Amino acid sequence: MTVDAGGSLALAIDALLPQTQCRRCGFEGCLPYATALALGETELNRCPPGGPRLIERLAGLLGRPALPLDPACGSFSPPQVAWIDEPACIGCARCLDDCPTDAIIGARKRMHTVIAGDCSGCGLCLPSCPVDCILMIPAPDLPEQPSTAQEIDDRARRYRRLYDRRRARLRHDEAPAT
């Protein structure tokens, strides 16, 4: 397949990805991975959150054989969310900057918490916590594996909206005051 000037193949690939923005694939998010995949610069088996089901969907879209999940990227697991041990939280706020969906709320020198329904389970907050008070736990109210492609797509669209909203907020915050 070829990529047209608008990158429609990359966008079609991105639409299939789970939108966790976890970077486990080696790229800075889902769209950069989709773009590299569309250009033939990477393999279709580098998304642990999507697991075997995603690999099959990507193989169908790209007309390429499915491959086992690349173990260098991690392993597939049921959906997880971050959980903060609030009494142990020192309020450093380092985790706030790393969350791609703004699922962590709190203020400097104040306790933080996670809005579980907004957490994509990326785990990017874990390394930034100096007191290791953030854990990944099974996502409440989510089955270990969504039963339909529609459920997977709905969840991905939600995470994508949250990610886009965060990026827009950051651009607004960085814009010079007029």
N, C-alpha and C positions, 0 to 999 in steps of 0.2 A: 504494500500500500504506500501511497505517497502522501505527503503533507502539502496541502494547498497553502497559499499565502496567508490565509486566515488561521491556519493551524487547526482545521476542523477535526482532524484525526486526534490530535492532542486533546482537544476539548471532549471528544467522544470517550477517549480513554479516561480522562479526568473524571468524567461523569460516572464511571464505573468504580472508581477508587473510593475507599471508605472515608476519606477526608479527615483522618485523624491528625494529619500534619506531623507525624511522629518522627520522620527523618530516618527511620530504620532502614529504608531502602538505599540510603547514602545520598539522597538529594534533600534540598532545603524545604521540601513539602510535596504535596500530591501533584500539583500542576507541573513543577519542574521534572518530576519523575515521569509524568505523562508525556511531556514534551520530548524528553530523551528517548522514551519508548517509541514514540511516533517517528522519531528520526532514526531509529534502529541503533541507538547508542547504548542501550542497556537491555537486559533481559526482562521478560514478563513475570518472573517469579521472585520479585524482590519486595513484596508487600506482606509482611507477617499479619497485620490486622485483617487483611482481606482473605488470607489463607487460600486453600485449594479451590474454593468456590470462585474466588476472584480470578485465580489463574486460569480456570476453565473459561470464564467469561471473556477474559482478555485474549486467550487463544482463539476463541470463536470470532471475536471482532477483528483480530489481526491476521487470521488465517494461518496461524503458526501452531506448532505442537505445544501442548501443555508440558510444563516442566515441574519437577518437585520444587517446593519452596526452598529457596537458597538458605541453607543453615547459617551462613555468615550474616544474614539479616535478622536472625532470631527465629523463634518458632511461633506458630499460630496458637492463640489461646482464646478462651471465651472472653467476651467484653469485660473490661475492667474500668474502674474509675479511681481517681486519686481520693484518698481520705487523709485528713490532717488530724493528728493527735493534738487536739486543741490545747490541753494543759501544757504540753511540751513545746508548743509553738512560741518562739521568742519575738515574733512580729518583725522579722528582718525584711520581709516583703520581697525577697529575691525571687520567690516562686511566681509572683504576679507577672513579671516581665516575660517569663518563659511559657506561660499558658496561651496556646494559640486560639482558645475560644473564650477567654476571660471567664472561665468557670471558677477561678479562685477569687474570693473577695476578702477584703480586709484592708487595713491601713498600717503604716509603719508603727512599730511598737504596740500594735494591737493584735489580737488573735485573728487568725485567718480560718476560713472554711471553704469547702468546695460545694458548688451547686452540682450535684451528681448528674442531673439531667442534661447539663451543659458540658460535662467533661467527656472528651473524646477518648480518654484512656491512653493518650500519647506517652505519658511518663516523662515528659520533658522537665517537669517540675522537680523530679526526684534528685538529680545531681546538684541543683542549686540550693537545697536545704542544708544549712550547716549543722543542724541538730538531728537530722534524719527523722523528722516527725511526720513525713509524708509516706504513705504506703499505698500500693495498688491493691484494690479489693474487687471481688466480683461486682459487676454493675447491678445495682438493685433494679428490680422490675424489668430486667432484660433476660431473655432466654440465652442459654449458652451459645446457641447458633440460631439466628433468625430463620424462620421457616420458609420465607419466600424472598425472591430477588427484590420484590417491592419493598419489603421491610428493610432490607439492606440499603436500598436506594433512598428511602425516606430518612433513615438515620444519617446517611452521608449528606443529603441535602441540608438537614438541620445543622450538622457540624460545619458545612461549607458556609451557610448563612452566618453562623456565629463567628467563623474565621474572617469572613469578608467584613462583618460589622466591626470587629476588632481592628482590622487593617485600616478601615475608614476612620475610626476613632484615633488611631495613632497618627495617621496623616494629618488629621485636623489638629491634634495636639502639637504636632511639630511645625505646622504652618505659622509663618510670622504673623504677629498681630497687626491688623491694619487700622 
